[in-house]
């Protein structure tokens, strides 16, 4: 049984492709790549068809993460095939829950930083788009921190499916 996760930010060129790359590496390191499917999307379609922001690609390359991304917009129909929709900030969380066709689908949406240990006071991963490279580095650090807890939660879900 495959567990499907989709990371969602605004335009799918900065935060969500970064989270997708980092989490994919965590899943591969854990040997779960055959059981977990990972992708990303944006709440809006402004950047559909574009590659990730060059600053995102740069910070990911600098830290040894693979990239290769094409932006797309999240579609409500995707809820049917997804197990978990990971929002990068509270604005995305609210937008995605409004898009959810059912209450059950709305419960699939979680904030990425809610998986960080200890859980931070501010659960948003700030949008680095309008800033310099330091914002992308900060974003990566937040994503990496939360990805460890997210992996533990996904692993728990996978084990629950087997039991």
MODELLER restraints for C-alpha pairs under 7 A, 6 or more apart:
rsr = mdl.restraints
at = mdl.atoms
rsr.add(forms.Gaussian(group=physical.xy_distance, feature=features.Distance(at['CA:1:A'], at['CA:35:A']), mean=6.57, stdev=0.5))
rsr.add(forms.Gaussian(group=physical.xy_distance, feature=features.Distance(at['CA:2:A'], at['CA:35:A']), mean=4.66, stdev=0.5))
rsr.add(forms.Gaussian(group=physical.xy_distance, feature=features.Distance(at['CA:2:A'], at['CA:36:A']), mean=5.49, stdev=0.5))
rsr.add(forms.Gaussian(group=physical.xy_distance, feature=features.Distance(at['CA:2:A'], at['CA:37:A']), mean=6.73, stdev=0.5))
rsr.add(forms.Gaussian(group=physical.xy_distance, feature=features.Distance(at['CA:3:A'], at['CA:35:A']), mean=6.13, stdev=0.5))
rsr.add(forms.Gaussian(group=physical.xy_distance, feature=features.Distance(at['CA:3:A'], at['CA:36:A']), mean=4.75, stdev=0.5))
rsr.add(forms.Gaussian(group=physical.xy_distance, feature=features.Distance(at['CA:3:A'], at['CA:37:A']), mean=6.14, stdev=0.5))
rsr.add(forms.Gaussian(group=physical.xy_distance, feature=features.Distance(at['CA:3:A'], at['CA:83:A']), mean=6.14, stdev=0.5))
rsr.add(forms.Gaussian(group=physical.xy_distance, feature=features.Distance(at['CA:4:A'], at['CA:36:A']), mean=5.84, stdev=0.5))
rsr.add(forms.Gaussian(group=physical.xy_distance, feature=features.Distance(at['CA:4:A'], at['CA:37:A']), mean=4.75, stdev=0.5))
rsr.add(forms.Gaussian(group=physical.xy_distance, feature=features.Distance(at['CA:4:A'], at['CA:38:A']), mean=6.08, stdev=0.5))
rsr.add(forms.Gaussian(group=physical.xy_distance, feature=features.Distance(at['CA:4:A'], at['CA:82:A']), mean=5.04, stdev=0.5))
rsr.add(forms.Gaussian(group=physical.xy_distance, feature=features.Distance(at['CA:4:A'], at['CA:83:A']), mean=5.21, stdev=0.5))
rsr.add(forms.Gaussian(group=physical.xy_distance, feature=features.Distance(at['CA:4:A'], at['CA:84:A']), mean=6.48, stdev=0.5))
rsr.add(forms.Gaussian(group=physical.xy_distance, feature=features.Distance(at['CA:5:A'], at['CA:37:A']), mean=6.21, stdev=0.5))
rsr.add(forms.Gaussian(group=physical.xy_distance, feature=features.Distance(at['CA:5:A'], at['CA:38:A']), mean=4.99, stdev=0.5))
rsr.add(forms.Gaussian(group=physical.xy_distance, feature=features.Distance(at['CA:5:A'], at['CA:39:A']), mean=6.52, stdev=0.5))
rsr.add(forms.Gaussian(group=physical.xy_distance, feature=features.Distance(at['CA:5:A'], at['CA:82:A']), mean=6.17, stdev=0.5))
rsr.add(forms.Gaussian(group=physical.xy_distance, feature=features.Distance(at['CA:5:A'], at['CA:83:A']), mean=6.14, stdev=0.5))
rsr.add(forms.Gaussian(group=physical.xy_distance, feature=features.Distance(at['CA:5:A'], at['CA:84:A']), mean=4.86, stdev=0.5))
rsr.add(forms.Gaussian(group=physical.xy_distance, feature=features.Distance(at['CA:5:A'], at['CA:85:A']), mean=5.86, stdev=0.5))
rsr.add(forms.Gaussian(group=physical.xy_distance, feature=features.Distance(at['CA:6:A'], at['CA:38:A']), mean=5.84, stdev=0.5))
rsr.add(forms.Gaussian(group=physical.xy_distance, feature=features.Distance(at['CA:6:A'], at['CA:39:A']), mean=4.84, stdev=0.5))
rsr.add(forms.Gaussian(group=physical.xy_distance, feature=features.Distance(at['CA:6:A'], at['CA:40:A']), mean=4.86, stdev=0.5))
rsr.add(forms.Gaussian(group=physical.xy_distance, feature=features.Distance(at['CA:6:A'], at['CA:84:A']), mean=6.52, stdev=0.5))
rsr.add(forms.Gaussian(group=physical.xy_distance, feature=features.Distance(at['CA:6:A'], at['CA:85:A']), mean=4.96, stdev=0.5))
rsr.add(forms.Gaussian(group=physical.xy_distance, feature=features.Distance(at['CA:6:A'], at['CA:86:A']), mean=6.02, stdev=0.5))
rsr.add(forms.Gaussian(group=physical.xy_distance, feature=features.Distance(at['CA:7:A'], at['CA:16:A']), mean=5.18, stdev=0.5))
rsr.add(forms.Gaussian(group=physical.xy_distance, feature=features.Distance(at['CA:7:A'], at['CA:19:A']), mean=6.69, stdev=0.5))
rsr.add(forms.Gaussian(group=physical.xy_distance, feature=features.Distance(at['CA:7:A'], at['CA:20:A']), mean=6.37, stdev=0.5))
rsr.add(forms.Gaussian(group=physical.xy_distance, feature=features.Distance(at['CA:7:A'], at['CA:39:A']), mean=6.39, stdev=0.5))
rsr.add(forms.Gaussian(group=physical.xy_distance, feature=features.Distance(at['CA:7:A'], at['CA:40:A']), mean=4.44, stdev=0.5))
rsr.add(forms.Gaussian(group=physical.xy_distance, feature=features.Distance(at['CA:7:A'], at['CA:41:A']), mean=6.39, stdev=0.5))
rsr.add(forms.Gaussian(group=physical.xy_distance, feature=features.Distance(at['CA:7:A'], at['CA:85:A']), mean=6.00, stdev=0.5))
rsr.add(forms.Gaussian(group=physical.xy_distance, feature=features.Distance(at['CA:7:A'], at['CA:86:A']), mean=4.62, stdev=0.5))
rsr.add(forms.Gaussian(group=physical.xy_distance, feature=features.Distance(at['CA:7:A'], at['CA:87:A']), mean=6.03, stdev=0.5))
rsr.add(forms.Gaussian(group=physical.xy_distance, feature=features.Distance(at['CA:8:A'], at['CA:16:A']), mean=5.27, stdev=0.5))
rsr.add(forms.Gaussian(group=physical.xy_distance, feature=features.Distance(at['CA:8:A'], at['CA:40:A']), mean=5.64, stdev=0.5))
rsr.add(forms.Gaussian(group=physical.xy_distance, feature=features.Distance(at['CA:8:A'], at['CA:41:A']), mean=4.99, stdev=0.5))
rsr.add(forms.Gaussian(group=physical.xy_distance, feature=features.Distance(at['CA:8:A'], at['CA:42:A']), mean=5.20, stdev=0.5))
rsr.add(forms.Gaussian(group=physical.xy_distance, feature=features.Distance(at['CA:8:A'], at['CA:43:A']), mean=6.77, stdev=0.5))
rsr.add(forms.Gaussian(group=physical.xy_distance, feature=features.Distance(at['CA:8:A'], at['CA:86:A']), mean=6.01, stdev=0.5))
rsr.add(forms.Gaussian(group=physical.xy_distance, feature=features.Distance(at['CA:8:A'], at['CA:87:A']), mean=4.99, stdev=0.5))
rsr.add(forms.Gaussian(group=physical.xy_distance, feature=features.Distance(at['CA:8:A'], at['CA:88:A']), mean=6.22, stdev=0.5))
rsr.add(forms.Gaussian(group=physical.xy_distance, feature=features.Distance(at['CA:9:A'], at['CA:15:A']), mean=6.11, stdev=0.5))
rsr.add(forms.Gaussian(group=physical.xy_distance, feature=features.Distance(at['CA:9:A'], at['CA:16:A']), mean=5.28, stdev=0.5))
rsr.add(forms.Gaussian(group=physical.xy_distance, feature=features.Distance(at['CA:9:A'], at['CA:41:A']), mean=6.77, stdev=0.5))
rsr.add(forms.Gaussian(group=physical.xy_distance, feature=features.Distance(at['CA:9:A'], at['CA:42:A']), mean=4.94, stdev=0.5))
rsr.add(forms.Gaussian(group=physical.xy_distance, feature=features.Distance(at['CA:9:A'], at['CA:43:A']), mean=6.27, stdev=0.5))
rsr.add(forms.Gaussian(group=physical.xy_distance, feature=features.Distance(at['CA:9:A'], at['CA:87:A']), mean=6.28, stdev=0.5))
rsr.add(forms.Gaussian(group=physical.xy_distance, feature=features.Distance(at['CA:9:A'], at['CA:88:A']), mean=5.47, stdev=0.5))
rsr.add(forms.Gaussian(group=physical.xy_distance, feature=features.Distance(at['CA:9:A'], at['CA:92:A']), mean=6.25, stdev=0.5))
rsr.add(forms.Gaussian(group=physical.xy_distance, feature=features.Distance(at['CA:10:A'], at['CA:42:A']), mean=4.76, stdev=0.5))
rsr.add(forms.Gaussian(group=physical.xy_distance, feature=features.Distance(at['CA:10:A'], at['CA:43:A']), mean=5.03, stdev=0.5))
rsr.add(forms.Gaussian(group=physical.xy_distance, feature=features.Distance(at['CA:10:A'], at['CA:44:A']), mean=5.91, stdev=0.5))
rsr.add(forms.Gaussian(group=physical.xy_distance, feature=features.Distance(at['CA:11:A'], at['CA:42:A']), mean=4.51, stdev=0.5))
rsr.add(forms.Gaussian(group=physical.xy_distance, feature=features.Distance(at['CA:11:A'], at['CA:43:A']), mean=6.45, stdev=0.5))
rsr.add(forms.Gaussian(group=physical.xy_distance, feature=features.Distance(at['CA:11:A'], at['CA:44:A']), mean=5.55, stdev=0.5))
rsr.add(forms.Gaussian(group=physical.xy_distance, feature=features.Distance(at['CA:11:A'], at['CA:45:A']), mean=6.46, stdev=0.5))
rsr.add(forms.Gaussian(group=physical.xy_distance, feature=features.Distance(at['CA:11:A'], at['CA:46:A']), mean=6.25, stdev=0.5))
rsr.add(forms.Gaussian(group=physical.xy_distance, feature=features.Distance(at['CA:11:A'], at['CA:47:A']), mean=5.82, stdev=0.5))
rsr.add(forms.Gaussian(group=physical.xy_distance, feature=features.Distance(at['CA:12:A'], at['CA:40:A']), mean=6.87, stdev=0.5))
rsr.add(forms.Gaussian(group=physical.xy_distance, feature=features.Distance(at['CA:12:A'], at['CA:41:A']), mean=5.04, stdev=0.5))
rsr.add(forms.Gaussian(group=physical.xy_distance, feature=features.Distance(at['CA:12:A'], at['CA:42:A']), mean=4.31, stdev=0.5))
rsr.add(forms.Gaussian(group=physical.xy_distance, feature=features.Distance(at['CA:12:A'], at['CA:71:A']), mean=5.18, stdev=0.5))
rsr.add(forms.Gaussian(group=physical.xy_distance, feature=features.Distance(at['CA:12:A'], at['CA:72:A']), mean=6.53, stdev=0.5))
rsr.add(forms.Gaussian(group=physical.xy_distance, feature=features.Distance(at['CA:13:A'], at['CA:51:A']), mean=6.77, stdev=0.5))
rsr.add(forms.Gaussian(group=physical.xy_distance, feature=features.Distance(at['CA:13:A'], at['CA:52:A']), mean=4.19, stdev=0.5))
rsr.add(forms.Gaussian(group=physical.xy_distance, feature=features.Distance(at['CA:13:A'], at['CA:53:A']), mean=5.21, stdev=0.5))
rsr.add(forms.Gaussian(group=physical.xy_distance, feature=features.Distance(at['CA:13:A'], at['CA:71:A']), mean=6.13, stdev=0.5))
rsr.add(forms.Gaussian(group=physical.xy_distance, feature=features.Distance(at['CA:14:A'], at['CA:52:A']), mean=6.22, stdev=0.5))
rsr.add(forms.Gaussian(group=physical.xy_distance, feature=features.Distance(at['CA:14:A'], at['CA:53:A']), mean=5.82, stdev=0.5))
rsr.add(forms.Gaussian(group=physical.xy_distance, feature=features.Distance(at['CA:14:A'], at['CA:56:A']), mean=5.62, stdev=0.5))
rsr.add(forms.Gaussian(group=physical.xy_distance, feature=features.Distance(at['CA:14:A'], at['CA:129:A']), mean=6.88, stdev=0.5))
rsr.add(forms.Gaussian(group=physical.xy_distance, feature=features.Distance(at['CA:16:A'], at['CA:40:A']), mean=5.67, stdev=0.5))
rsr.add(forms.Gaussian(group=physical.xy_distance, feature=features.Distance(at['CA:16:A'], at['CA:41:A']), mean=6.75, stdev=0.5))
rsr.add(forms.Gaussian(group=physical.xy_distance, feature=features.Distance(at['CA:17:A'], at['CA:40:A']), mean=6.02, stdev=0.5))
rsr.add(forms.Gaussian(group=physical.xy_distance, feature=features.Distance(at['CA:17:A'], at['CA:52:A']), mean=6.80, stdev=0.5))
rsr.add(forms.Gaussian(group=physical.xy_distance, feature=features.Distance(at['CA:17:A'], at['CA:69:A']), mean=6.92, stdev=0.5))
rsr.add(forms.Gaussian(group=physical.xy_distance, feature=features.Distance(at['CA:18:A'], at['CA:56:A']), mean=6.61, stdev=0.5))
rsr.add(forms.Gaussian(group=physical.xy_distance, feature=features.Distance(at['CA:18:A'], at['CA:140:A']), mean=6.97, stdev=0.5))
rsr.add(forms.Gaussian(group=physical.xy_distance, feature=features.Distance(at['CA:19:A'], at['CA:143:A']), mean=5.83, stdev=0.5))
rsr.add(forms.Gaussian(group=physical.xy_distance, feature=features.Distance(at['CA:20:A'], at['CA:38:A']), mean=6.41, stdev=0.5))
rsr.add(forms.Gaussian(group=physical.xy_distance, feature=features.Distance(at['CA:20:A'], at['CA:39:A']), mean=5.88, stdev=0.5))
rsr.add(forms.Gaussian(group=physical.xy_distance, feature=features.Distance(at['CA:20:A'], at['CA:40:A']), mean=6.16, stdev=0.5))
rsr.add(forms.Gaussian(group=physical.xy_distance, feature=features.Distance(at['CA:21:A'], at['CA:65:A']), mean=6.30, stdev=0.5))
rsr.add(forms.Gaussian(group=physical.xy_distance, feature=features.Distance(at['CA:21:A'], at['CA:66:A']), mean=6.36, stdev=0.5))
rsr.add(forms.Gaussian(group=physical.xy_distance, feature=features.Distance(at['CA:21:A'], at['CA:67:A']), mean=6.43, stdev=0.5))
rsr.add(forms.Gaussian(group=physical.xy_distance, feature=features.Distance(at['CA:22:A'], at['CA:65:A']), mean=6.59, stdev=0.5))
rsr.add(forms.Gaussian(group=physical.xy_distance, feature=features.Distance(at['CA:22:A'], at['CA:144:A']), mean=6.57, stdev=0.5))
rsr.add(forms.Gaussian(group=physical.xy_distance, feature=features.Distance(at['CA:23:A'], at['CA:147:A']), mean=5.89, stdev=0.5))
rsr.add(forms.Gaussian(group=physical.xy_distance, feature=features.Distance(at['CA:24:A'], at['CA:38:A']), mean=6.55, stdev=0.5))
rsr.add(forms.Gaussian(group=physical.xy_distance, feature=features.Distance(at['CA:27:A'], at['CA:33:A']), mean=5.70, stdev=0.5))
rsr.add(forms.Gaussian(group=physical.xy_distance, feature=features.Distance(at['CA:41:A'], at['CA:71:A']), mean=6.43, stdev=0.5))
rsr.add(forms.Gaussian(group=physical.xy_distance, feature=features.Distance(at['CA:41:A'], at['CA:72:A']), mean=5.21, stdev=0.5))
rsr.add(forms.Gaussian(group=physical.xy_distance, feature=features.Distance(at['CA:41:A'], at['CA:73:A']), mean=5.20, stdev=0.5))
rsr.add(forms.Gaussian(group=physical.xy_distance, feature=features.Distance(at['CA:41:A'], at['CA:74:A']), mean=5.13, stdev=0.5))
rsr.add(forms.Gaussian(group=physical.xy_distance, feature=features.Distance(at['CA:42:A'], at['CA:72:A']), mean=6.18, stdev=0.5))
rsr.add(forms.Gaussian(group=physical.xy_distance, feature=features.Distance(at['CA:42:A'], at['CA:73:A']), mean=4.71, stdev=0.5))
rsr.add(forms.Gaussian(group=physical.xy_distance, feature=features.Distance(at['CA:42:A'], at['CA:74:A']), mean=5.55, stdev=0.5))
rsr.add(forms.Gaussian(group=physical.xy_distance, feature=features.Distance(at['CA:43:A'], at['CA:73:A']), mean=5.81, stdev=0.5))
rsr.add(forms.Gaussian(group=physical.xy_distance, feature=features.Distance(at['CA:43:A'], at['CA:74:A']), mean=5.68, stdev=0.5))
rsr.add(forms.Gaussian(group=physical.xy_distance, feature=features.Distance(at['CA:43:A'], at['CA:92:A']), mean=6.91, stdev=0.5))
rsr.add(forms.Gaussian(group=physical.xy_distance, feature=features.Distance(at['CA:44:A'], at['CA:73:A']), mean=5.58, stdev=0.5))
rsr.add(forms.Gaussian(group=physical.xy_distance, feature=features.Distance(at['CA:45:A'], at['CA:72:A']), mean=6.33, stdev=0.5))
rsr.add(forms.Gaussian(group=physical.xy_distance, feature=features.Distance(at['CA:45:A'], at['CA:73:A']), mean=4.91, stdev=0.5))
rsr.add(forms.Gaussian(group=physical.xy_distance, feature=features.Distance(at['CA:47:A'], at['CA:71:A']), mean=6.01, stdev=0.5))
rsr.add(forms.Gaussian(group=physical.xy_distance, feature=features.Distance(at['CA:48:A'], at['CA:71:A']), mean=4.73, stdev=0.5))
rsr.add(forms.Gaussian(group=physical.xy_distance, feature=features.Distance(at['CA:48:A'], at['CA:72:A']), mean=4.51, stdev=0.5))
rsr.add(forms.Gaussian(group=physical.xy_distance, feature=features.Distance(at['CA:48:A'], at['CA:73:A']), mean=6.58, stdev=0.5))
rsr.add(forms.Gaussian(group=physical.xy_distance, feature=features.Distance(at['CA:49:A'], at['CA:70:A']), mean=5.35, stdev=0.5))
rsr.add(forms.Gaussian(group=physical.xy_distance, feature=features.Distance(at['CA:49:A'], at['CA:71:A']), mean=5.20, stdev=0.5))
rsr.add(forms.Gaussian(group=physical.xy_distance, feature=features.Distance(at['CA:49:A'], at['CA:72:A']), mean=6.39, stdev=0.5))
rsr.add(forms.Gaussian(group=physical.xy_distance, feature=features.Distance(at['CA:50:A'], at['CA:70:A']), mean=5.37, stdev=0.5))
rsr.add(forms.Gaussian(group=physical.xy_distance, feature=features.Distance(at['CA:50:A'], at['CA:71:A']), mean=5.35, stdev=0.5))
rsr.add(forms.Gaussian(group=physical.xy_distance, feature=features.Distance(at['CA:51:A'], at['CA:69:A']), mean=5.41, stdev=0.5))
rsr.add(forms.Gaussian(group=physical.xy_distance, feature=features.Distance(at['CA:51:A'], at['CA:70:A']), mean=4.77, stdev=0.5))
rsr.add(forms.Gaussian(group=physical.xy_distance, feature=features.Distance(at['CA:51:A'], at['CA:71:A']), mean=6.18, stdev=0.5))
rsr.add(forms.Gaussian(group=physical.xy_distance, feature=features.Distance(at['CA:52:A'], at['CA:69:A']), mean=5.89, stdev=0.5))
rsr.add(forms.Gaussian(group=physical.xy_distance, feature=features.Distance(at['CA:52:A'], at['CA:70:A']), mean=6.74, stdev=0.5))
rsr.add(forms.Gaussian(group=physical.xy_distance, feature=features.Distance(at['CA:52:A'], at['CA:71:A']), mean=6.92, stdev=0.5))
rsr.add(forms.Gaussian(group=physical.xy_distance, feature=features.Distance(at['CA:55:A'], at['CA:133:A']), mean=6.53, stdev=0.5))
rsr.add(forms.Gaussian(group=physical.xy_distance, feature=features.Distance(at['CA:55:A'], at['CA:136:A']), mean=6.87, stdev=0.5))
rsr.add(forms.Gaussian(group=physical.xy_distance, feature=features.Distance(at['CA:56:A'], at['CA:136:A']), mean=6.40, stdev=0.5))
rsr.add(forms.Gaussian(group=physical.xy_distance, feature=features.Distance(at['CA:57:A'], at['CA:67:A']), mean=6.57, stdev=0.5))
rsr.add(forms.Gaussian(group=physical.xy_distance, feature=features.Distance(at['CA:59:A'], at['CA:136:A']), mean=6.76, stdev=0.5))
rsr.add(forms.Gaussian(group=physical.xy_distance, feature=features.Distance(at['CA:59:A'], at['CA:137:A']), mean=6.41, stdev=0.5))
rsr.add(forms.Gaussian(group=physical.xy_distance, feature=features.Distance(at['CA:76:A'], at['CA:99:A']), mean=5.70, stdev=0.5))
rsr.add(forms.Gaussian(group=physical.xy_distance, feature=features.Distance(at['CA:76:A'], at['CA:100:A']), mean=6.06, stdev=0.5))
rsr.add(forms.Gaussian(group=physical.xy_distance, feature=features.Distance(at['CA:76:A'], at['CA:101:A']), mean=6.85, stdev=0.5))
rsr.add(forms.Gaussian(group=physical.xy_distance, feature=features.Distance(at['CA:79:A'], at['CA:100:A']), mean=6.93, stdev=0.5))
rsr.add(forms.Gaussian(group=physical.xy_distance, feature=features.Distance(at['CA:79:A'], at['CA:105:A']), mean=6.04, stdev=0.5))
rsr.add(forms.Gaussian(group=physical.xy_distance, feature=features.Distance(at['CA:83:A'], at['CA:108:A']), mean=6.43, stdev=0.5))
rsr.add(forms.Gaussian(group=physical.xy_distance, feature=features.Distance(at['CA:84:A'], at['CA:108:A']), mean=4.94, stdev=0.5))
rsr.add(forms.Gaussian(group=physical.xy_distance, feature=features.Distance(at['CA:84:A'], at['CA:109:A']), mean=6.19, stdev=0.5))
rsr.add(forms.Gaussian(group=physical.xy_distance, feature=features.Distance(at['CA:85:A'], at['CA:108:A']), mean=5.75, stdev=0.5))
rsr.add(forms.Gaussian(group=physical.xy_distance, feature=features.Distance(at['CA:85:A'], at['CA:109:A']), mean=4.62, stdev=0.5))
rsr.add(forms.Gaussian(group=physical.xy_distance, feature=features.Distance(at['CA:85:A'], at['CA:110:A']), mean=6.33, stdev=0.5))
rsr.add(forms.Gaussian(group=physical.xy_distance, feature=features.Distance(at['CA:86:A'], at['CA:109:A']), mean=5.78, stdev=0.5))
rsr.add(forms.Gaussian(group=physical.xy_distance, feature=features.Distance(at['CA:86:A'], at['CA:110:A']), mean=5.08, stdev=0.5))
rsr.add(forms.Gaussian(group=physical.xy_distance, feature=features.Distance(at['CA:86:A'], at['CA:111:A']), mean=5.59, stdev=0.5))
rsr.add(forms.Gaussian(group=physical.xy_distance, feature=features.Distance(at['CA:86:A'], at['CA:112:A']), mean=5.64, stdev=0.5))
rsr.add(forms.Gaussian(group=physical.xy_distance, feature=features.Distance(at['CA:87:A'], at['CA:93:A']), mean=5.29, stdev=0.5))
rsr.add(forms.Gaussian(group=physical.xy_distance, feature=features.Distance(at['CA:87:A'], at['CA:109:A']), mean=6.73, stdev=0.5))
rsr.add(forms.Gaussian(group=physical.xy_distance, feature=features.Distance(at['CA:87:A'], at['CA:110:A']), mean=5.92, stdev=0.5))
rsr.add(forms.Gaussian(group=physical.xy_distance, feature=features.Distance(at['CA:87:A'], at['CA:111:A']), mean=4.80, stdev=0.5))
rsr.add(forms.Gaussian(group=physical.xy_distance, feature=features.Distance(at['CA:87:A'], at['CA:112:A']), mean=6.02, stdev=0.5))
rsr.add(forms.Gaussian(group=physical.xy_distance, feature=features.Distance(at['CA:88:A'], at['CA:111:A']), mean=5.91, stdev=0.5))
rsr.add(forms.Gaussian(group=physical.xy_distance, feature=features.Distance(at['CA:88:A'], at['CA:112:A']), mean=5.72, stdev=0.5))
rsr.add(forms.Gaussian(group=physical.xy_distance, feature=features.Distance(at['CA:88:A'], at['CA:124:A']), mean=6.18, stdev=0.5))
rsr.add(forms.Gaussian(group=physical.xy_distance, feature=features.Distance(at['CA:88:A'], at['CA:125:A']), mean=5.58, stdev=0.5))
rsr.add(forms.Gaussian(group=physical.xy_distance, feature=features.Distance(at['CA:89:A'], at['CA:111:A']), mean=6.44, stdev=0.5))
rsr.add(forms.Gaussian(group=physical.xy_distance, feature=features.Distance(at['CA:89:A'], at['CA:123:A']), mean=6.84, stdev=0.5))
rsr.add(forms.Gaussian(group=physical.xy_distance, feature=features.Distance(at['CA:89:A'], at['CA:124:A']), mean=4.22, stdev=0.5))
rsr.add(forms.Gaussian(group=physical.xy_distance, feature=features.Distance(at['CA:89:A'], at['CA:125:A']), mean=5.74, stdev=0.5))
rsr.add(forms.Gaussian(group=physical.xy_distance, feature=features.Distance(at['CA:90:A'], at['CA:124:A']), mean=6.26, stdev=0.5))
rsr.add(forms.Gaussian(group=physical.xy_distance, feature=features.Distance(at['CA:93:A'], at['CA:109:A']), mean=6.54, stdev=0.5))
rsr.add(forms.Gaussian(group=physical.xy_distance, feature=features.Distance(at['CA:93:A'], at['CA:110:A']), mean=6.85, stdev=0.5))
rsr.add(forms.Gaussian(group=physical.xy_distance, feature=features.Distance(at['CA:93:A'], at['CA:111:A']), mean=6.71, stdev=0.5))
rsr.add(forms.Gaussian(group=physical.xy_distance, feature=features.Distance(at['CA:97:A'], at['CA:106:A']), mean=4.70, stdev=0.5))
rsr.add(forms.Gaussian(group=physical.xy_distance, feature=features.Distance(at['CA:97:A'], at['CA:109:A']), mean=6.73, stdev=0.5))
rsr.add(forms.Gaussian(group=physical.xy_distance, feature=features.Distance(at['CA:100:A'], at['CA:106:A']), mean=5.16, stdev=0.5))
rsr.add(forms.Gaussian(group=physical.xy_distance, feature=features.Distance(at['CA:111:A'], at['CA:123:A']), mean=6.86, stdev=0.5))
rsr.add(forms.Gaussian(group=physical.xy_distance, feature=features.Distance(at['CA:112:A'], at['CA:146:A']), mean=6.27, stdev=0.5))
rsr.add(forms.Gaussian(group=physical.xy_distance, feature=features.Distance(at['CA:113:A'], at['CA:123:A']), mean=5.04, stdev=0.5))
rsr.add(forms.Gaussian(group=physical.xy_distance, feature=features.Distance(at['CA:113:A'], at['CA:124:A']), mean=6.78, stdev=0.5))
rsr.add(forms.Gaussian(group=physical.xy_distance, feature=features.Distance(at['CA:113:A'], at['CA:146:A']), mean=5.31, stdev=0.5))
rsr.add(forms.Gaussian(group=physical.xy_distance, feature=features.Distance(at['CA:114:A'], at['CA:123:A']), mean=6.21, stdev=0.5))
rsr.add(forms.Gaussian(group=physical.xy_distance, feature=features.Distance(at['CA:115:A'], at['CA:146:A']), mean=5.09, stdev=0.5))
rsr.add(forms.Gaussian(group=physical.xy_distance, feature=features.Distance(at['CA:115:A'], at['CA:149:A']), mean=4.76, stdev=0.5))
rsr.add(forms.Gaussian(group=physical.xy_distance, feature=features.Distance(at['CA:115:A'], at['CA:150:A']), mean=5.31, stdev=0.5))
rsr.add(forms.Gaussian(group=physical.xy_distance, feature=features.Distance(at['CA:116:A'], at['CA:145:A']), mean=5.78, stdev=0.5))
rsr.add(forms.Gaussian(group=physical.xy_distance, feature=features.Distance(at['CA:116:A'], at['CA:146:A']), mean=4.00, stdev=0.5))
rsr.add(forms.Gaussian(group=physical.xy_distance, feature=features.Distance(at['CA:116:A'], at['CA:149:A']), mean=5.65, stdev=0.5))
rsr.add(forms.Gaussian(group=physical.xy_distance, feature=features.Distance(at['CA:117:A'], at['CA:149:A']), mean=6.77, stdev=0.5))
rsr.add(forms.Gaussian(group=physical.xy_distance, feature=features.Distance(at['CA:125:A'], at['CA:139:A']), mean=6.29, stdev=0.5))
rsr.add(forms.Gaussian(group=physical.xy_distance, feature=features.Distance(at['CA:125:A'], at['CA:142:A']), mean=6.82, stdev=0.5))
rsr.add(forms.Gaussian(group=physical.xy_distance, feature=features.Distance(at['CA:126:A'], at['CA:139:A']), mean=6.92, stdev=0.5))
rsr.add(forms.Gaussian(group=physical.xy_distance, feature=features.Distance(at['CA:128:A'], at['CA:135:A']), mean=4.84, stdev=0.5))
rsr.add(forms.Gaussian(group=physical.xy_distance, feature=features.Distance(at['CA:128:A'], at['CA:136:A']), mean=5.56, stdev=0.5))
